[in-house]
Amino acid sequence: MSLHMKVEHMHTLQEFEMPTAIKHGIGAIQYVGEEVKQLGVSKVLLVTDPGIYEAGVTKSVEDSLTNAGVEIVLFNKVEPNPPVRSVAEGSKVYQENGCNGLIAVGGGSSMDTAKAIGVEVAHDASVLEYEAAEGKKPLSNRIPPLTTIPTTAGTGSEVTQWAVITDEEREYKFNTGGPLIAAHLTIIDPELHVSMPPHITAMTGVDALAHAIECYTMHYAQPVTDAVALLAIEYVATYIRRAYADGGDIEARYGMAQAAMLAGLSYGSESAGAAHAMSQTLGGIIPVAHGQCVATMMGPVMEYNWKGHPAKFARIAEALGVNIAGMSTEEAAKAAVEEVYQLVEDLDVPNLEEQGVSPDLIDRLAKEAMNDPQTVGNPRDLTVKDYEWIYKRCFNLVPKTI
């Protein structure tokens, strides 16, 4: 079996850093206080969203922190697709209260907000100045000690080196990141995931799958990211339908929590591909839920991409549980695409129109996606016309090609 490496992309120096300690287990939340104290934190800014806070999800975290003698300052104003102004508000609360550490409890938005607050505090400047784009400044200081506690199994932000922030003025979502932004510690406790409603389980779970598939097939893939990506795909295939059907299935919740974390690691220090370029640029224009948006785009993107790396797509089919015995590489690659279409259908993920996106926007959305830095990592070359075709497939305006 070949190693499926894209040799033409191997002359550059690649790297994989893992700055985050990962601690996990059923009931692991009871150890948060002591763990945070060991990071040298005595006064923590607790970053979460109003829904999670009002549902009482943060209570066990707060109890553990209080028992360990760690003082808590609450910032429970996280918004979906976190905007620059919300980050600035959090930074102000952090500084005015003399905090010396951060803890994020929630989904990707809470974790990204906390990371971005860390960037502002560590650099005494707006996160806007550290947009990961040409000509912008890279991070120069490590953020204050950050502990991430995911309550969804999706974004993998607990271990990624990225925060995705929305600049409302430009209607644009940008990345900021590098090893200096990564959490110091993540505590993964599937007990915090059992209250997730089915539609959140579905969209965050397919987001994790999308990270794994895009990072496994991207130009920047390397053996260490391939390894975690493949296992993440297997875990999602094994556990997502169970977690969706029975929210209290703790084994399935544990499996999905591990899948999201592994898929987060598969990002390494690079970016993904077309599905993330599309969802990020769309999310800057219309306030769609990122996971749902990626979930509906994943099938069409794979339908376009499989020719760019048929052997890897065949391996994805195997990881998804398809019996590829007797299939040619090409047949197996196409089977991977079909399997993802089927999964999204099984999980009742709403299509783009149901999410409030009009096909009238296709021209604009295709141009925006082409400008996104993640386009570069895509396994098949892209033009604006190609993005238009993928969007048309999302809206079922052109026929399926497999």
C-alpha positions in Angstrom: 0.0 0.0 0.0 1.4 3.4 -0.9 1.8 6.1 1.7 -0.3 8.5 -0.3 2.0 11.4 0.2 1.9 14.3 -2.2 5.6 14.5 -2.9 5.5 17.9 -4.6 4.5 19.5 -1.3 7.3 17.9 0.7 10.2 20.2 -0.1 9.0 22.7 2.5 9.8 22.4 6.2 6.7 20.9 7.9 6.0 21.0 11.6 3.7 19.7 14.2 3.5 21.2 17.6 1.3 20.1 20.5 1.3 22.8 23.2 -1.9 21.5 24.9 -2.0 18.9 27.7 -5.1 16.7 27.2 -6.8 15.2 30.2 -10.0 13.3 29.9 -12.4 10.9 31.5 -16.0 10.4 32.7 -16.4 12.8 35.6 -13.0 14.5 34.8 -14.6 17.9 35.6 -14.0 17.4 39.3 -10.3 17.9 38.8 -10.6 21.3 37.1 -9.9 23.4 40.1 -6.6 21.7 41.1 -5.5 21.5 37.5 -6.1 25.2 36.9 -4.3 26.0 40.2 -1.3 24.0 39.0 -1.1 26.3 36.0 -0.4 29.1 38.5 -3.8 30.7 38.2 -5.5 32.3 41.2 -8.2 34.4 39.5 -9.8 33.1 36.3 -12.0 34.6 33.7 -14.7 32.1 32.9 -15.7 32.5 29.3 -19.0 30.9 28.2 -22.2 31.7 26.4 -25.5 32.7 28.1 -27.4 29.5 27.0 -24.8 27.2 28.6 -24.6 29.3 31.7 -28.3 29.5 32.2 -28.6 25.7 31.7 -26.3 25.2 34.6 -23.6 23.5 32.6 -20.8 25.6 34.1 -21.9 24.8 37.7 -19.7 21.7 38.2 -16.7 23.7 36.8 -17.4 26.6 39.1 -17.8 24.3 42.1 -14.4 22.6 41.4 -12.7 26.0 41.0 -14.2 27.4 44.2 -13.2 24.2 46.2 -9.6 24.7 45.0 -9.6 28.3 46.1 -9.5 29.8 42.5 -11.5 33.0 42.2 -13.9 33.3 39.3 -14.8 36.3 37.2 -17.7 35.6 34.9 -17.9 36.6 31.2 -21.0 34.8 29.9 -21.6 37.0 26.8 -20.1 34.8 24.1 -21.9 35.1 20.8 -22.0 32.6 17.9 -19.4 33.5 15.2 -17.7 35.6 17.8 -17.2 39.2 16.8 -14.3 41.5 17.5 -16.4 43.7 19.8 -17.3 40.8 22.0 -13.6 39.8 22.3 -12.7 43.4 23.3 -15.5 43.4 25.9 -14.1 40.2 27.4 -10.5 41.6 27.4 -11.8 44.6 29.3 -13.4 42.5 32.0 -10.2 40.4 32.3 -8.0 43.4 32.8 -10.3 45.4 35.0 -10.6 42.5 37.4 -6.9 41.6 37.4 -7.4 38.0 36.2 -4.3 35.8 35.6 -5.9 33.0 33.6 -8.7 31.9 31.3 -11.1 29.0 31.2 -13.5 28.4 28.4 -16.6 26.2 28.8 -18.7 25.6 25.7 -18.5 25.0 22.0 -16.1 26.6 19.5 -17.4 30.1 20.0 -16.5 30.1 23.7 -13.1 28.6 23.1 -12.3 30.9 20.2 -13.4 34.0 22.2 -11.2 32.9 25.2 -8.2 32.4 22.9 -8.8 35.8 21.3 -9.1 37.5 24.7 -5.8 35.9 25.5 -4.2 37.4 22.4 -5.4 40.9 23.3 -4.3 40.6 26.9 -0.9 39.2 26.0 -0.2 41.8 23.2 -2.1 44.8 24.6 -3.7 45.3 21.2 -6.8 44.3 19.2 -7.0 40.8 17.9 -7.6 42.4 14.5 -3.8 43.3 14.4 -3.0 39.6 14.5 -5.1 38.3 11.6 -3.3 35.3 10.0 -3.0 36.9 6.6 -0.3 38.3 4.4 1.4 41.4 5.9 -0.2 41.0 9.4 1.9 40.5 12.5 2.3 37.0 13.9 1.7 36.4 17.6 4.8 37.2 19.6 3.6 36.4 23.2 2.1 33.3 24.8 -1.5 33.9 25.9 -2.2 33.6 29.6 -2.9 30.1 31.0 -6.0 28.8 29.2 -8.0 25.8 30.0 -10.6 24.6 27.5 -13.6 22.5 28.5 -15.7 21.5 25.4 -19.4 20.9 25.9 -19.9 19.9 22.3 -18.0 17.3 20.2 -17.2 19.2 17.0 -14.9 22.2 16.5 -11.8 20.7 18.2 -10.9 24.2 19.2 -9.9 22.8 22.6 -6.6 21.6 20.9 -6.3 23.7 17.7 -3.9 26.5 17.2 -6.6 28.8 15.7 -9.4 31.1 16.7 -11.9 32.2 14.1 -13.2 35.7 14.8 -15.8 37.8 12.8 -15.0 41.3 11.7 -18.5 42.7 11.4 -17.4 45.8 9.5 -15.9 43.8 6.6 -18.5 41.0 6.9 -15.4 38.7 7.1 -14.3 35.8 9.4 -10.6 35.7 9.9 -8.2 33.3 11.6 -5.6 34.2 14.2 -3.2 31.6 15.6 -0.1 29.6 15.9 1.3 27.6 18.8 1.2 30.7 21.1 -2.6 30.7 21.0 -3.2 27.1 21.9 -4.8 26.2 25.2 -2.4 25.1 27.9 -4.8 22.4 29.1 -8.0 20.8 27.9 -10.3 18.7 30.1 -12.6 16.5 28.2 -15.6 15.1 30.1 -18.3 13.4 28.1 -20.7 13.9 31.0 -20.9 17.6 29.9 -22.0 16.5 26.4 -25.2 14.5 27.3 -27.4 17.6 27.4 -26.5 18.4 23.8 -29.8 18.3 21.7 -29.7 16.0 18.6 -29.3 18.8 16.0 -26.3 20.2 17.8 -24.9 16.6 18.2 -25.3 16.2 14.4 -23.9 19.5 13.2 -20.9 19.5 15.6 -20.2 15.9 14.9 -20.1 16.4 11.1 -17.9 19.4 11.6 -15.4 17.1 13.4 -15.7 14.7 10.4 -15.1 17.6 8.0 -11.9 18.6 9.8 -10.6 15.1 9.7 -11.4 14.5 6.0 -10.2 18.0 4.9 -7.0 17.7 6.9 -6.3 14.1 5.8 -6.6 15.1 2.1 -5.1 18.6 2.2 -1.8 19.5 0.6 -0.3 20.1 4.1 -1.1 16.6 5.3 1.8 14.8 7.1 2.0 11.3 8.8 1.2 12.6 12.3 -1.9 14.5 11.1 -3.0 11.6 8.8 -2.9 9.2 11.8 -5.2 11.3 14.0 -7.5 12.2 11.1 -8.1 8.6 10.1 -8.9 7.6 13.7 -11.3 10.6 14.0 -13.1 9.5 10.9 -13.5 5.9 12.3 -14.8 7.2 15.6 -17.3 9.5 14.0 -18.6 6.7 11.8 -18.8 4.4 14.8 -20.5 6.7 17.3 -22.3 9.7 15.7 -25.6 8.0 14.9 -25.7 6.5 18.4 -25.0 9.9 20.0 -27.6 11.5 17.8 -30.3 8.9 18.6 -29.6 8.6 22.3 -28.1 11.7 24.0 -27.4 9.8 27.2 -25.3 7.1 25.5 -22.1 7.9 27.5 -19.9 5.6 25.4 -21.0 7.3 22.2 -20.5 10.7 23.8 -17.0 9.7 24.9 -16.2 8.4 21.4 -17.4 11.6 19.7 -15.5 13.8 22.2 -12.3 11.9 21.3 -13.2 12.2 17.6 -13.5 16.0 17.8 -10.2 16.3 19.7 -8.3 14.0 17.3 -9.8 15.9 14.3 -8.7 19.2 16.0 -5.2 17.8 16.2 -5.3 16.9 12.5 -5.3 20.6 11.7 -1.7 20.7 12.9 -0.5 24.3 12.3 -2.0 24.5 8.8 -5.5 25.1 7.4 -8.0 22.8 5.8 -9.7 23.1 2.4 -12.7 24.2 0.3 -15.4 23.3 2.8 -13.9 25.4 5.5 -13.0 28.2 3.1 -16.7 28.2 2.0 -18.2 28.0 5.5 -16.0 30.6 7.0 -16.6 33.2 4.2 -20.3 32.5 4.2 -20.4 32.8 8.0 -18.9 36.3 7.8 -21.8 37.4 5.6 -24.8 35.5 7.0 -25.0 34.3 10.7 -25.2 30.6 9.9 -24.2 27.9 12.4 -20.7 26.9 11.3 -21.2 23.1 11.9 -24.5 22.9 10.0 -23.0 24.9 7.1 -20.0 22.7 6.8 -22.2 19.6 7.1 -24.2 20.5 4.1 -21.1 21.5 2.1 -19.1 18.4 2.8 -20.7 16.0 0.3 -20.5 18.5 -2.7 -16.9 19.4 -1.8 -15.8 15.8 -1.6 -17.7 15.1 -4.9 -15.4 17.8 -6.4 -12.3 16.8 -4.6 -12.0 13.0 -4.8 -10.1 13.2 -8.1 -7.3 15.2 -6.4 -6.4 12.2 -4.2 -8.3 9.0 -5.1 -6.2 6.7 -2.9 -6.8 8.8 0.2 -10.5 9.1 -0.5 -10.6 5.3 -0.9 -9.0 5.0 2.6 -11.7 7.4 3.9 -14.4 5.1 2.7 -12.7 2.2 4.6 -12.5 4.4 7.7 -16.2 5.2 7.3 -17.0 1.5 7.4 -17.6 0.9 3.7 -16.6 -2.6 2.6 -14.2 -1.7 -0.2 -13.1 -5.3 -1.0 -13.3 -5.8 -4.7 -13.7 -2.1 -5.5 -11.2 -0.2 -7.6 -9.5 2.8 -6.0 -11.9 5.1 -8.0 -15.0 3.2 -7.0 -13.9 3.3 -3.3 -13.2 7.0 -3.5 -16.7 7.7 -4.9 -18.1 5.4 -2.2 -16.6 7.7 0.5 -18.5 10.7 -1.1 -21.8 8.7 -1.1 -21.3 7.6 2.5 -20.9 11.3 3.7 -24.1 12.3 1.7 -25.9 9.4 3.4 -24.6 10.4 6.9 -25.8 14.0 6.5 -29.2 12.7 5.5 -29.4 10.2 8.4 -28.7 13.1 10.8 -31.4 15.3 9.3 -29.0 18.2 8.7 -31.0 21.1 7.1 -29.8 22.2 3.6 -28.4 25.7 2.9 -31.8 27.2 1.9 -33.3 25.9 5.1 -30.4 27.6 6.9 -31.4 30.9 5.4 -28.9 31.1 2.5 -30.2 32.2 -0.9 -28.9 30.7 -4.2 -28.8 34.3 -5.4 -25.6 34.7 -3.4 -23.7 32.1 -5.3 -21.6 34.5 -7.4 -20.5 36.5 -4.3 -20.0 33.5 -2.1 -17.8 31.8 -4.8 -15.5 34.8 -5.1 -15.3 35.2 -1.3 -14.3 31.5 -0.9 -11.6 31.8 -3.5 -10.0 34.6 -1.5 -10.0 32.5 1.7 -6.5 31.4 2.7 -7.8 27.8 3.3 -8.4 27.4 -0.5 -4.6 26.8 -0.9 -4.8 23.5 1.1 -7.5 22.0 -1.0 -6.4 18.7 -2.7 -7.9 19.7 -6.1 -7.1 23.1 -7.8 -9.9 25.6 -7.5 -11.2 28.6 -9.5 -14.2 30.8 -8.9 -16.1 28.8 -11.5 -15.3 25.6 -9.5 -16.6 27.2 -6.3 -19.7 28.2 -8.2 -20.2 24.6 -9.3 -19.8 23.3 -5.7 -22.3 25.9 -4.4 -24.7 24.8 -7.2 -24.4 21.2 -6.0 -25.2 22.4 -2.4 -28.4 23.9 -3.8 -29.1 20.9 -6.1 -28.9 23.2 -9.2 -26.6 20.9 -11.1 -26.7 17.1 -11.4 -24.5 14.8 -9.2 -21.4 13.5 -11.0 -20.8 10.3 -9.2 
